[in-house]
Amino acid sequence: MAFKLPPSSYLIPRTKSGYRKNSPDVNNKQNIIPSNKISMKEKNGKPLKKGSIIGTGLTTGKTKIMKPGKNYTFPGDNEVLETPTKK
C-alpha cells in the first residue's frame, strides 16, 4: 500500500532548491522535492548549511535521516518530503 499524507500536505511547497542557503524555501517548515534523488550539498558543493534533514518518500513512506554533504536516493518514490531536524 502506498504511503498517504494527510490532506493538509497539499499546502506543503514543492521546490527543486529545497533547503539550500539561497533558496526562497530555506525557512519553510517542510518542503516536497519532486525527485527521488536528494543532494545534501549547497550549489558550490559544500555540505548543506541547514543541517540534517528527515526525508520521507511519498510513495513508499520510507524515512531516512539525511546528513549534509551526502547524496540520497529513495527507490520507488517520485517525491520526497523534507523536514529539518531540530537544532
Backbone as CSV, one residue per row, in Angstrom:
resi,resn,N_x,N_y,N_z,CA_x,CA_y,CA_z,C_x,C_y,C_z
1,MET,0.844,-1.170,0.000,0.000,0.000,0.000,0.894,1.239,0.000
2,ALA,0.512,2.241,-0.740,1.281,3.482,-0.842,1.132,4.317,0.420
3,PHE,2.194,5.032,0.742,2.200,5.973,1.868,1.261,7.128,1.538
4,LYS,0.419,7.527,2.477,-0.532,8.619,2.248,-0.274,9.755,3.222
5,LEU,-0.142,10.951,2.688,-0.037,12.140,3.519,-1.434,12.650,3.825
6,PRO,-1.605,13.345,4.940,-2.917,13.930,5.232,-3.242,15.032,4.227
7,PRO,-4.537,15.371,4.064,-4.919,16.415,3.099,-4.187,17.735,3.293
8,SER,-3.794,18.061,4.511,-3.077,19.325,4.741,-1.730,19.360,4.031
9,SER,-1.218,18.201,3.634,0.087,18.151,2.963,0.048,18.805,1.584
10,TYR,-1.142,18.997,1.043,-1.235,19.653,-0.255,-0.786,21.114,-0.172
11,LEU,-0.656,21.632,1.029,-0.210,23.005,1.231,1.311,23.113,1.365
12,ILE,2.012,21.987,1.416,3.469,21.992,1.552,4.079,22.365,0.200
13,PRO,4.975,23.354,0.181,5.563,23.794,-1.090,6.395,22.706,-1.769
14,ARG,6.286,22.640,-3.082,7.156,21.789,-3.890,8.268,22.693,-4.426
15,THR,9.499,22.241,-4.267,10.646,23.063,-4.633,11.794,22.186,-5.114
16,LYS,12.543,22.687,-6.068,13.741,21.979,-6.536,14.983,22.446,-5.799
17,SER,14.907,23.620,-5.155,16.081,24.148,-4.452,16.084,23.800,-2.967
18,GLY,14.972,23.306,-2.439,14.905,22.805,-1.070,15.449,23.741,-0.017
19,TYR,16.355,23.223,0.814,16.894,23.980,1.949,18.288,24.543,1.699
20,ARG,18.669,24.721,0.437,19.947,25.379,0.157,19.887,26.819,0.656
21,LYS,21.031,27.369,1.043,21.053,28.666,1.730,20.445,29.801,0.916
22,ASN,20.497,29.775,-0.408,19.933,30.855,-1.219,18.555,30.526,-1.780
23,SER,17.955,29.428,-1.321,16.632,29.032,-1.797,15.548,29.911,-1.170
24,PRO,14.520,30.267,-1.937,13.410,31.009,-1.338,12.620,30.150,-0.346
25,ASP,12.872,28.847,-0.342,12.149,27.911,0.522,12.954,27.452,1.735
26,VAL,14.110,28.075,1.984,15.026,27.636,3.036,14.407,27.683,4.431
27,ASN,13.457,28.566,4.674,12.870,28.694,6.012,11.521,28.001,6.175
28,ASN,11.084,27.248,5.162,9.818,26.508,5.280,9.935,25.422,6.336
29,LYS,8.817,25.111,6.988,8.809,24.023,7.975,9.021,22.678,7.292
30,GLN,8.509,22.545,6.073,8.678,21.333,5.279,8.701,21.727,3.808
31,ASN,9.356,20.891,3.004,9.366,21.046,1.552,9.159,19.683,0.919
32,ILE,8.554,19.670,-0.256,8.475,18.453,-1.050,9.379,18.640,-2.254
33,ILE,10.291,17.693,-2.441,11.220,17.718,-3.564,10.653,16.801,-4.648
34,PRO,10.419,17.311,-5.874,9.826,16.495,-6.935,10.849,15.590,-7.625
35,SER,11.489,14.749,-6.830,12.508,13.818,-7.330,12.749,12.761,-6.256
36,ASN,13.352,11.651,-6.634,13.736,10.655,-5.632,15.240,10.705,-5.356
37,LYS,15.927,11.667,-5.968,17.367,11.851,-5.744,17.570,13.165,-5.008
38,ILE,18.156,13.069,-3.823,18.326,14.227,-2.952,19.813,14.481,-2.730
39,SER,20.239,15.718,-2.988,21.605,16.129,-2.705,21.596,16.993,-1.448
40,MET,22.430,16.654,-0.519,22.558,17.425,0.716,23.781,18.332,0.627
41,LYS,23.942,18.935,-0.556,25.060,19.838,-0.806,24.528,21.181,-1.287
42,GLU,25.273,22.243,-0.945,24.963,23.569,-1.460,25.319,23.592,-2.947
43,LYS,24.949,24.645,-3.655,25.261,24.776,-5.090,26.764,24.692,-5.356
44,ASN,27.585,25.173,-4.399,29.040,25.159,-4.579,29.676,23.817,-4.201
45,GLY,28.862,22.830,-3.827,29.357,21.500,-3.500,29.663,21.279,-2.028
46,LYS,29.624,22.338,-1.224,29.882,22.197,0.206,28.670,21.579,0.898
47,PRO,28.855,20.984,2.090,27.728,20.393,2.819,26.623,21.420,3.095
48,LEU,25.392,20.964,3.030,24.227,21.814,3.258,24.308,22.494,4.614
49,LYS,24.165,23.818,4.638,24.280,24.585,5.885,23.097,24.365,6.820
50,LYS,21.949,23.971,6.286,20.732,23.793,7.095,20.904,22.682,8.133
51,GLY,21.785,21.747,7.874,21.984,20.628,8.801,21.249,19.392,8.342
52,SER,21.088,18.437,9.232,20.420,17.174,8.907,18.939,17.411,8.624
53,ILE,18.415,16.595,7.711,17.017,16.690,7.303,16.433,15.289,7.266
54,ILE,15.202,15.164,7.721,14.491,13.890,7.637,13.799,13.841,6.281
55,GLY,14.078,12.811,5.503,13.449,12.630,4.197,12.480,11.466,4.252
56,THR,11.277,11.655,3.710,10.262,10.606,3.664,9.756,10.478,2.234
57,GLY,9.914,9.307,1.652,9.403,9.061,0.306,7.885,9.084,0.314
58,LEU,7.276,9.799,-0.610,5.827,9.962,-0.588,5.052,8.809,-1.199
59,THR,5.736,7.845,-1.806,5.061,6.647,-2.289,5.257,5.497,-1.313
60,THR,6.502,5.294,-0.879,6.825,4.151,-0.025,6.693,4.438,1.458
61,GLY,6.828,5.717,1.844,6.796,6.065,3.264,8.111,5.804,3.977
62,LYS,9.124,5.343,3.240,10.425,5.068,3.857,11.090,6.380,4.250
63,THR,11.667,6.379,5.456,12.266,7.582,6.021,13.763,7.386,6.232
64,LYS,14.518,8.439,5.940,15.970,8.447,6.165,16.346,9.769,6.817
65,ILE,17.310,9.721,7.724,17.905,10.959,8.230,19.072,11.260,7.301
66,MET,18.960,12.382,6.605,19.948,12.743,5.591,20.941,13.735,6.174
67,LYS,22.208,13.432,6.039,23.294,14.239,6.590,23.889,15.163,5.529
68,PRO,24.305,16.375,5.927,24.921,17.310,4.981,26.137,16.709,4.289
69,GLY,26.271,17.033,3.001,27.423,16.590,2.229,27.222,15.274,1.492
70,LYS,26.121,14.593,1.732,25.880,13.283,1.115,24.744,13.374,0.100
71,ASN,24.618,12.327,-0.720,23.524,12.205,-1.685,22.680,10.996,-1.305
72,TYR,21.382,11.079,-1.551,20.459,10.021,-1.176,19.513,9.713,-2.328
73,THR,19.098,8.447,-2.416,18.107,8.013,-3.388,16.984,7.313,-2.639
74,PHE,15.761,7.573,-3.068,14.573,6.948,-2.493,13.925,6.082,-3.578
75,PRO,14.394,4.812,-3.720,13.853,3.937,-4.760,12.339,3.749,-4.585
76,GLY,11.624,3.805,-5.704,10.178,3.605,-5.678,9.375,4.864,-5.392
77,ASP,10.047,5.981,-5.176,9.364,7.242,-4.895,9.591,8.227,-6.034
78,ASN,8.641,9.148,-6.214,8.780,10.225,-7.188,9.002,11.563,-6.508
79,GLU,8.627,11.648,-5.225,8.761,12.881,-4.455,9.212,12.524,-3.042
80,VAL,9.910,13.479,-2.410,10.404,13.267,-1.051,9.999,14.463,-0.192
81,LEU,9.382,14.177,0.947,9.045,15.194,1.932,10.273,15.429,2.801
82,GLU,10.713,16.672,2.881,11.874,17.025,3.707,11.413,17.818,4.923
83,THR,11.928,17.419,6.084,11.647,18.112,7.344,12.966,18.298,8.079
84,PRO,13.397,19.551,8.313,14.653,19.761,9.040,14.561,19.191,10.458
85,THR,15.691,18.651,10.920,15.734,18.197,12.313,15.888,19.418,13.202
86,LYS,15.481,19.297,14.414,15.605,20.436,15.347,17.052,20.559,15.756
87,LYS,17.525,21.801,15.874,18.917,22.036,16.274,18.994,22.257,17.761
